[in-house]
Structure formats: structure tokens, C-alpha cells
Amino acid sequence: MSNVTLDADKAGWMHDLRSLIERRVGLRVADHQREQLARIAAEACGRFGYADPPELLRALSTAPDDAPVVEHLIANVTIGESHFFRDRAQMAFLEQEFLPDLIARRQSSSRTLRIWSAAASEGQELYSVAIMLDELIDRPDDWNLHLLGTDLNVEALRRATEGVYSNWSLRGLSNIRRLHYFDSTGKHDTRQVKAWMRTRARFIYQNLAADTFPSMLNDLHAMDLVLCRNVFIYFDAVRVREILQRIVATLAPGGVLLLGASDLVNPQIPGLDIEMRPGMCFYRKPLQHASPQTPTPKRPNKPAVPGSLGGARHAAGLPSGSRPVAKASRPAVADRHADFLATLQEQVAAQRWQEIAEFAEREADRFATSSEASLAVARALGNLGQQDAALRWCERALPLAATDPDAHFLHALLLQEASRVEEALKAFRRAIFLQPDFVLAHYQYALLQLGAGRREGGLRSLYNVRNLLAAAPADRALQGAEHMSCGRLAQIIDNELSLHHESRPG
Ligand SMILES: C[S@@+](CC[C@H](N)C(=O)[O-])C[C@H]1O[C@@H](n2cnc3c(N)ncnc32)[C@H](O)[C@@H]1O
């Protein structure tokens, strides 16, 4: 450990370090946390071999987001205190009202639930919901339960995946639950979530301050429930508004958002209705979510699902704004078709999924004859959480798009959503066959295999992605998911490999 003299109040670097952290990850270090930050900086100097905090600061200012020193600092600055069944009033609402209603509605339809613990810390929140679902659902294994926990603290994610907790973390749990859902670890003060329960939850990296959701690629879309609790304290008001906007877009119609009691946000969240219950409030997205009345952006937004307009991959997408629409021999028909595509293109760019679904209903025939339009509807419906209908539209488009890797990739994602694992694997293989360097298809294929317990194949596919990425510059945007750099995905894969106790590929 370096021997740095620290006087947090006087040190000029403190101000710069705080702004750097805020700029990089959107985290605001409060005044009362300066001493703590000073200690963290001193510890990081020792660990990474910097003479003093100014030298550390210089290194940080040029290091990429996934550099070990950056990740180490973030892991230490973010305080991940959490425990099981935190906030009794909210847990009672979930257990007694929201989840039973949702389960009853889905029982006779898709039997799919999508739940996101944003800022999941070490997973206590998500496993609490998993426990409730296990108790409320008759045969949970017959359901598609998508339970996703995200955080930017990689160490916390690793612990969440391992599921080992101290008695202190388990303080909100009855003895019956402790025994039923946890194994002894051999130590008197910790217990581990049982293996079958751990497979129901998935934990991945996600910086809430980054513009990377909603997206079907990381499964962050069409959520029935989002828990985003006790994290907004770290952000300023502007950042909170931006994140909330993206969360609203990530909720399915009828979906609910829970915030933490300490998250003092403006009680009015545009696009959500607030509802009160004893000791708590929650936010619900109306069933018929009005399309935002924002003007169509000049540049298309990033699509929430892969391969659509505006992305680098045009194969399956509609023509981008800059691409001329092909001239047809019958100008009037061609003009009408161009108008039709232009309208659709505008809706996709503005992510007006509900409007696209309604458009497709009105103009079903016209949509059905265009694979591009059908795929756009499939993506829109996927983003609205209507997976069955999305799959039907995608399969309608496939005969017309048989050689299009994006179409097969979308098909695979939708099959995966429907827990049709074998068919999804086949569709991923088809996408990879059509485009061998399709990184995201390899990656999703790997995760699906690992999730299905096919460790060997899954790891092989992860290495394939890692090798493909090794040839690309770290800062290059990933084809099909422009918000993600090749370097970032490589880092995520290295984490994934280390979770599977594998050494990094040479
Ligand atoms: C106090 S814990 C909250 C845990 C849990 N949600 C709860 O309420 O018990 C705050 C978590 O937010 C995470 N966090 C902070 N900034 C974040 C960001 N920009 N993106 C994602 N997670 C973030 C921290 O790593 C930490 O795990």
C-alpha cells in the first residue's frame, strides 16, 4: 500500500477525481464521502503501483471503462448495501397484490414473466422476488421466468452469481425460507442460495447511466416489473430524468416500477401513473401507452432490437434515412410503397412500438408482403412484450429473408424468449452459418448453451467470440449493438469465463 498523506479537504486532486467519476459512470460522490474516496484512492495507488493520487488520476483519465483500475475504483465507490426482503411495505405489495395478479393473468396466456433488478448489488433483491415467485406459482418450471439483475460493480455481480450471503444479509428472511432456499456453506455465518434457485436468476453488467437499454440484446426490454431502488441517490437530477426515461421505455404496457424510499425523485414520472398503497407508492405504465409526442429525431435513434433501422447492419433492416428507396417500374405503386416504408422508418427511429403494432394491424396485407416490414413489426411486438405475436410476424418474414442472418438472429432471440431452446440454438447456428463473424450471434449462442447446462459448447462459443473480438480494435462499436464497444464485450466475456472458473484465452 502506498504511503500517501491525504487531506481530503485540501487536496486539489479530489475535485478532479470526483468529476472524473461523475463523468465516467454518472456517480456523484457526496461531500461527506470525500474522506472515504481519499482512502479508496490511496488503496488503489498501492494496489496498482501509482506514486500518489494525482498520478492515479492521470492514469484514470486515459484508461478505458473496463480497465481493472477503473473497475476497482467503481466497485469501491459504489456502496452495495442490500439485504433480503428489503422494505417490508414494497415486498408486501409484490407478494400480496402485484405478483399474484400478474401470475393469474399470465397463467392462461404466455406463462412468461420479465423482472429486472436494476442496480442489483449482490442479488438479494432479485433472489427475494425469485423466492416469492417460487411460492406463488404452482409449477414454476413450466414458466418462462426471466429474472435479470444488473449492476456496474463486477465484484458484486460475481457474488450475486455465487449466491453466498452473510447472516446479516439474510436478516429479512424467515427460518423456513432460510432452510428451503439456502444450503449451509459449512461456515456458521454464511449460507448459499440453492443451485436450482440460482439458475432462475441471471446477473449481467449494466451501467444505468449508459444509453444501452431498452434492448433485446441484453434482455432489457418489455419488463413487467423493474426494481430500481436506492441507486438514484448517486446521480444528479438530469441523470435521474434520463435514466427514468429509459426505464419507462423498458417497461411493458401495464408494467410496474418500484423506487427506493431514499430515491427522492420528482413524484411525477412522465409516461407512468403513480399509485399509492399503505407505506409506499409505485409507478405503473398505462396499458395503452400513448406514443411520446416528441418530434421525429433527425438522426435515427439506436434501435432497441438488433438489425433494424439505423444500425450498421442493413441486411435485415428497412432502408436507412440516407439510402435511396429503390425505384419500381410502376411509379405510383413505388411511391406508395416508399411512403409506407418512410412512415415505418420514422416510427422505428422514434421507437414508437405501439404505433407500429397498430399500423401493422390496419395494414396487415401490405406488411405481410414485405419481409423488412414484417421484421420491423416482430421487433416492435418483441419490445412490447408480445412475444407470441412477434414470433408469428418473424416466421412470416423468414421465407422471404432466408439468407438474412439478422432475421435468423431475431428469430433465435424470440424462440429463446419462448424457452424453445433447441429451436433457438438452431436459429443461432443458422445466423452464424450465414455470417461466420456475427459476434453477437456467437455470444448469445454461447449464453444460451451455458444457460441450458451445455458447458463445453458454451465455453467453446465464448472463446470463438473472444477470438473474433481480439482481432478488432477495443474502441470499435460492435456491429448490431452500436452502444457496446468490442473492448467492453471482450471484458464482459472475460468476466463470464472467470465465473465459469476458466482462465482467459491466450
Ligand atoms: C445500495 S445498492 C442498492 C441495492 C438494491 N437495489 C437495494 O435497494 O437493496 C446500490 C447499487 O447501485 C449500484 N450502482 C451505482 N451506480 C450505478 C450505475 N451507474 N449503474 C448500475 N448500478 C449502479 C452500486 O454498484 C450498488 O450495487
The ligand as a Gaussian input file, in Angstrom:
#p B3LYP/6-31G(d) Opt

LIG

0 1
 C      -27.356000       0.475000      -2.202000
 S      -27.178000      -0.632000      -3.509000
 C      -28.852000      -0.992000      -3.890000
 C      -29.132000      -2.451000      -3.952000
 C      -30.593000      -2.824000      -4.097000
 N      -31.180000      -2.212000      -5.252000
 C      -31.359000      -2.435000      -2.872000
 O      -32.114000      -1.481000      -2.880000
 O      -31.194000      -3.112000      -1.850000
 C      -26.706000       0.432000      -4.824000
 C      -26.156000      -0.320000      -6.013000
 O      -26.191000       0.568000      -7.121000
 C      -25.100000       0.240000      -7.954000
 N      -24.847000       1.352000      -8.886000
 C      -24.369000       2.573000      -8.618000
 N      -24.280000       3.299000      -9.734000
 C      -24.717000       2.518000     -10.744000
 C      -24.842000       2.696000     -12.149000
 N      -24.467000       3.831000     -12.754000
 N      -25.316000       1.664000     -12.879000
 C      -25.645000       0.499000     -12.279000
 N      -25.556000       0.278000     -10.965000
 C      -25.085000       1.265000     -10.197000
 C      -23.976000       0.008000      -6.960000
 O      -22.920000      -0.729000      -7.544000
 C      -24.717000      -0.756000      -5.858000
 O      -24.612000      -2.136000      -6.039000

